[in-house]
Amino acid sequence: MNQILYQILVLFSRLPLKVLYFFSDVFFLLNYYIIGYRKKVVFENLKNSFPEKTEPELRRIKKEFFRNFGDFMVETLKTFTISSEELESLVTYESTEFFEKAFQKRKNVIILTGHTFNWEFTTLVAQKLPQENFYAIYKKLQSAFWDKKIIESRGRFGFQLLEAKNVMKHFIEQKNDGNSVYGFLSDQSPQRGKSQFGVNFLNQRTPVFTGYNRLPEKDNLLFCFAEIIKIKRGKYHIKFIEILPENEKFEEFELVVKFNQLIERTIRKQPENWLWSHKRWKNADEITDEKLYHGKEYPI
């Protein structure tokens, strides 16, 4: 059954994006006006994140989010068969010279980014960098079939998927020679019972991942944030912003705080372009005063 479904998805994936966007429009109409998938979750998240906005403003953002969500679905489907030439025409990049600097300094790079649309279109960047290895950190799917297909899809342009639970072991074994880049999607919520640190993010107490903050020898690594901006339908721009310590080395949780400041800034630029349907604050009650960051906001 999985194989049949996959073949159907591949056939649809071969359609031109213009045709797939028609299906996106149909999906939007059905979802927004009939199915209503997580509409309440999206609106509640928006209302809590932007208390300064009026209800008509929030409803406009919600509606635009669901339009973008439909585009995200068909664009992600397209990645199964898209050519590098077509993907090249959809995404522009800025500040890639940062990776050349890292390569010359023989320092590996950590890219931190979030679930802004369409993060799935970042796969071609591996072909644009001087580094030989590009590892995307991911959580293994329960279905072995679909896990394999996702690995194949994302690996077509040079991505290597590295399972999250193996990251620390990999870093211990891997040479820090400037020839590797690691991509982390780091804006989701930790599992319940594992929230050990939180920040004020979008006006809410928010549990955040901190694993990348504990990477060994991080003073020998370089960090950057990938800001993804939607220019128009099917057109995206990615800017790489280096994250530097205030002093010689990062203070405790400084990297975590700066990343969350950067992703919040990006969300505020285009609030309709983030994954609001995710139940981001479902475990917010676990962030007590002791777990909440009370330090300074770093300039970004």
C-alpha positions in Angstrom: 0.0 0.0 0.0 2.8 2.4 0.9 4.5 1.7 -2.5 1.3 2.4 -4.4 0.7 5.7 -2.5 4.3 6.7 -3.1 4.0 6.1 -6.9 0.9 8.2 -6.9 2.7 11.0 -5.1 5.6 10.8 -7.5 3.3 11.1 -10.4 1.7 14.3 -8.9 5.1 15.6 -8.1 6.0 15.6 -11.8 3.3 18.1 -12.5 4.5 21.7 -13.1 4.3 23.9 -10.0 1.7 26.1 -11.6 -0.6 23.1 -11.8 0.3 22.0 -8.2 -0.6 25.5 -7.0 -4.1 24.9 -8.4 -4.4 21.9 -6.1 -3.0 24.1 -3.3 -5.9 26.5 -3.9 -8.4 23.7 -3.8 -6.9 22.3 -0.6 -7.0 25.8 1.0 -10.7 26.2 0.2 -11.6 22.8 1.5 -9.4 23.0 4.6 -10.2 26.6 5.5 -14.0 26.6 4.9 -15.0 23.0 5.4 -12.4 20.7 7.2 -11.0 23.4 9.5 -7.8 21.5 10.3 -6.4 23.1 13.5 -8.0 26.5 12.9 -8.6 26.9 16.6 -5.0 26.0 17.4 -3.7 28.5 14.8 -5.9 31.4 16.0 -5.1 30.7 19.6 -1.4 30.7 18.9 -1.7 33.9 16.9 -3.8 35.7 19.6 -1.3 34.8 22.4 1.7 35.7 20.3 0.4 39.1 19.1 -1.8 40.6 21.8 -1.2 44.0 20.2 -3.0 43.0 17.0 -6.7 43.4 16.4 -9.0 40.4 15.7 -9.4 41.3 12.0 -5.6 41.5 11.7 -5.2 38.1 13.4 -7.9 36.6 11.1 -6.1 37.9 8.1 -2.8 36.3 9.2 -4.6 33.1 9.9 -6.1 33.0 6.4 -2.8 33.8 4.8 -1.1 31.1 6.9 -3.5 28.5 5.5 -2.8 29.7 2.0 0.9 29.3 2.6 0.3 26.0 4.3 -1.3 24.7 1.1 1.7 25.9 -0.9 4.0 24.3 1.5 2.3 20.9 1.0 2.5 20.9 -2.8 6.0 22.4 -2.8 7.2 19.7 -0.4 5.5 17.1 -2.7 7.4 18.7 -5.6 10.8 18.0 -3.9 10.4 14.3 -4.7 11.2 15.0 -8.4 12.2 18.6 -8.8 15.4 19.3 -10.8 18.3 21.3 -9.4 17.8 23.8 -12.3 14.1 24.4 -11.3 15.0 24.6 -7.6 17.7 27.1 -8.4 15.1 29.4 -10.0 12.9 29.3 -6.9 15.5 30.2 -4.2 18.1 32.9 -3.9 20.8 33.1 -1.3 22.6 35.8 0.6 25.8 35.9 2.6 27.1 32.4 1.5 30.6 33.8 1.8 30.3 33.0 5.5 30.8 29.3 4.6 33.9 30.1 2.6 35.3 31.9 5.7 34.5 28.8 7.8 36.2 26.5 5.3 39.3 28.7 5.2 39.4 28.7 9.0 38.9 24.9 9.1 35.9 25.2 11.4 32.7 23.3 10.9 29.4 25.2 10.8 26.1 24.8 12.6 23.1 26.3 10.8 20.1 27.0 13.1 16.7 27.7 11.5 13.0 27.3 12.1 9.8 26.1 10.4 9.3 29.0 8.2 8.0 28.2 4.7 9.5 26.6 2.8 12.4 25.1 4.7 12.2 22.0 2.4 13.6 24.2 -0.4 16.9 24.6 1.4 18.2 21.3 0.1 20.1 22.8 -2.9 22.3 24.9 -0.6 24.5 21.9 -0.1 25.7 22.2 -3.7 26.6 25.9 -3.3 29.0 25.6 -0.3 32.7 24.7 -0.3 32.2 22.1 2.4 32.0 18.5 1.3 29.5 17.3 3.9 26.1 18.7 4.7 24.2 17.0 7.4 20.5 17.7 8.2 19.5 16.7 11.6 16.2 14.9 11.7 14.0 12.6 13.8 13.5 9.2 12.3 10.0 8.3 11.1 8.2 5.3 12.6 7.6 3.9 9.1 10.8 2.4 7.7 9.4 2.8 4.1 8.7 6.5 4.4 11.8 7.2 6.3 13.8 5.7 3.5 11.9 7.8 0.9 12.4 11.0 2.8 16.2 10.2 3.1 16.3 9.6 -0.7 14.3 12.8 -1.5 16.4 15.1 0.7 19.6 13.5 -0.3 19.3 14.1 -4.0 21.2 17.4 -3.9 23.9 16.5 -1.3 22.0 16.4 2.0 22.9 13.6 4.4 20.4 13.0 7.1 21.7 12.5 10.6 19.3 11.1 13.2 19.0 13.4 16.2 19.9 10.7 18.7 23.2 10.1 17.0 24.3 13.8 16.9 26.5 13.9 19.9 28.3 10.6 19.0 28.9 11.9 15.5 30.4 15.2 16.7 32.8 13.3 19.0 34.0 11.1 16.1 33.9 13.7 13.3 36.9 15.8 12.5 36.4 19.6 13.0 38.2 20.4 9.8 35.9 23.0 8.2 34.5 20.5 5.7 31.1 19.9 7.3 27.9 21.8 7.8 25.1 20.8 10.1 21.5 22.0 9.8 19.2 22.1 12.8 15.4 22.9 12.8 15.3 24.1 16.4 12.1 25.9 17.0 9.8 23.0 18.0 8.7 22.0 21.5 10.6 19.4 23.5 8.7 16.3 24.5 6.6 16.5 27.7 8.8 15.9 30.7 11.9 17.0 28.9 11.5 20.7 29.1 14.5 21.9 31.1 14.8 25.5 29.8 12.5 28.2 28.5 12.5 31.7 27.1 10.0 34.5 26.6 9.2 33.9 22.9 6.4 35.6 21.2 5.0 36.9 24.5 4.8 33.5 26.0 6.8 31.2 28.3 8.2 28.7 25.8 10.1 25.5 26.3 13.0 25.3 23.9 15.6 22.8 22.7 19.1 23.3 24.0 20.9 20.3 22.6 22.9 22.4 20.1 24.1 24.5 23.1 25.9 21.5 24.5 27.9 20.6 21.4 31.5 19.7 22.3 34.2 22.2 21.6 31.7 24.7 20.3 34.4 27.4 20.5 35.9 25.6 17.5 32.6 25.7 15.6 30.9 28.6 13.8 27.2 29.2 14.1 24.7 31.0 11.8 21.0 31.5 11.5 19.2 30.8 8.2 16.5 33.4 7.7 13.9 32.2 5.2 11.7 34.9 3.6 8.9 34.3 1.1 9.2 36.8 -1.7 6.1 35.7 -3.5 4.4 32.4 -4.4 7.2 29.9 -5.3 10.0 32.4 -4.6 12.1 32.3 -1.5 15.2 34.1 -0.2 17.6 32.7 2.4 20.0 34.9 4.3 22.7 33.5 6.5 23.4 35.5 9.6 26.4 34.6 11.7 25.8 34.2 15.4 28.7 35.5 17.4 29.4 35.4 21.1 29.3 38.7 23.0 32.8 37.9 24.4 35.5 35.5 23.5 33.2 32.5 24.1 29.5 31.9 24.3 28.0 32.4 27.7 25.7 29.7 29.1 22.5 29.6 26.9 23.6 32.7 25.0 23.4 30.7 21.7 19.9 29.5 22.6 18.6 32.9 23.5 20.1 34.5 20.3 18.6 31.9 18.1 15.1 32.4 19.5 15.5 36.1 19.2 16.4 35.7 15.5 13.6 33.3 14.7 11.1 35.6 16.5 12.3 38.5 14.5 11.8 36.6 11.3 8.3 35.5 12.3 7.3 39.1 13.1 8.5 40.1 9.6 6.1 37.5 8.0 3.8 36.0 10.6 1.8 34.2 8.0 4.9 32.2 7.0 5.5 30.1 10.2 4.1 26.8 11.2 1.3 28.0 13.5 -0.6 24.7 13.3 2.1 23.1 15.5 1.1 23.0 19.2 4.1 24.9 20.1 3.1 25.8 23.6 1.4 22.6 24.7 4.1 22.1 27.4 4.5 25.7 28.5 3.3 24.9 32.0 6.6 23.0 32.5 8.5 26.2 32.4 8.6 27.4 36.0 10.4 30.6 37.1 13.5 28.5 37.8 13.6 27.1 34.3 12.8 30.5 32.6 15.6 32.5 31.2 15.8 35.8 33.1 19.1 37.2 31.6 19.6 40.0 29.2 18.4 40.1 25.6 21.4 40.1 23.4 21.6 42.6 20.5 21.1 40.8 17.2 
